[in-house]
Amino acid sequence: MAQASIDYEAVYRALPGMVALLTPDLVFADVNEAYVRGTGRPRESLLGRHVFDVFPESVNVREAKNSQHLRASLLRVLATGERDAMALQRYDVESPEHSGHWQEHYWSPVNSPVLAPDGGVRLIVHRIEEVTEFVRARGSGGDTAGRVLEAELYTRARELQELNNRLREAHAREREVALVLQKAMLPASRQMGHHGAAVRYRPAVGSLNVCGDWYDLVDLVGGHRIGVSVGDVVGHGLEAAGVMGQLRSALSAASRVADGPAKALNVLGRYAHVVDGAESATAVATFIDFDRLVVTYSSAGHPPPVLLHHDGRVEFLDRATDPPLDARPEPRPRPQASIGFAPGATLVLYTDGLIERRHEDIDTGLRRLADALCRHRTLDPEPLADTVLRELLPPGGATDDTALVVVRL
């Protein structure tokens, strides 16, 4: 039996709750019939107009504050791409028949994003449950206790929302500072003779936390050689960003004097033992020798680098893998391996945010990465990095930070 087609537009029109679709500019794109009835505004008077032009802030200071809460909620949805449920709001509406006459309304709004393929917010679904009659009924008659309880619940809801807003603002400030700190400490893309390198860092979308993913590129002493590394610090916020900076700087310095990546990681592991917050940090270091056409590598609990050959072959560099930096009470020499390459090959280093998904085996993510690299192997490092991120990160963004380095050998 063929499945009957569903007229979703008719379903939207018939929804019993008040629903409006807002553009990212907070302009009405559409409203359903319940929204028209509930607001007392004809549909044609809403479409194409800014929501706060149609419903200006009440002259009452207390209700004007609720209008600010609605604006803040809508902006949070645009910034995070996540659903935002608001506490019960008293939002007085000016009568369409009598200018200057405000009618008391109690609304319970929920704002949800409709995401575009690139993860941006295409529309906001602004859904309202009208509870005005319920509140009035609770306050009618001689039920003094009921009216007191209703007022108390309303007051507590407003206080909780204000506290939640302050917490969001504090987390957002910390996240902004951490992002600025990370951007200042992480090097930009660079050109090494005729060898190009692209670097990318993508914080987790919709998260108030910033993690400690990092990368580094450093010129090595002796011949035409560079060191490329990536790492991941467990934790969030400014503390993780600070630890990331310490470990990145330490490995950069160690790489300049060590005779191989394993010894550089040995030094970094000992340093990690005395850095608070460096517990379970991972890192992978590679030394690229362009004269000998050899990549030497060593990993401390980190996902393996990828060597993409010019003919499309993909090799994961997993023959020198060891536990995370501070996993052993007594440090031991770490393993090291080397692999040759032909000019035109590509080396890719990354953090686990690129390949790991909840409820999915990590091998699935590794195969996805290998397939993307093989299909787009003719791209230069910059477009290749963008393409890999676009294909591997979820449409709404990853739940973990992602660092990526692409080097043309």
Secondary structure, DSSP 8 states (H G I E B T S, - for coil): -------HHHHHHH-SSEEEEE-TTSBEEEE-HHHHHHHT--GGGTTTSBHHHHS---SSHHHHHHHHHHHHHHHHHHHH-S-EE---EE--EE-SSSTT-EE--EEEEEEEEEE-TTSSEEEEEEEEEE-HHHHHHHTSTT-HHHHHHHHHHHHHHHHHHHHHHHHHHHHHHHHHHHHHHHHHHS---EEETTEEEEEEEE--TT-S---EEEEEEEE-SSSSEEEEEEEEESS-HHHHHHHHHHHHHHHHHHHHH-SSHHHHHHHHHHHHTTSTT-TT-EEEEEEEETTTTEEEEEEES----EEE-TTS-EEE--SSEE--TT--SS------EEEE--TT-EEEEE-GGGT--TTS-HHHHHHHHHHHHHHTTTS-HHHHHHHHHHHHS-TT--SS-EEEEEEE-
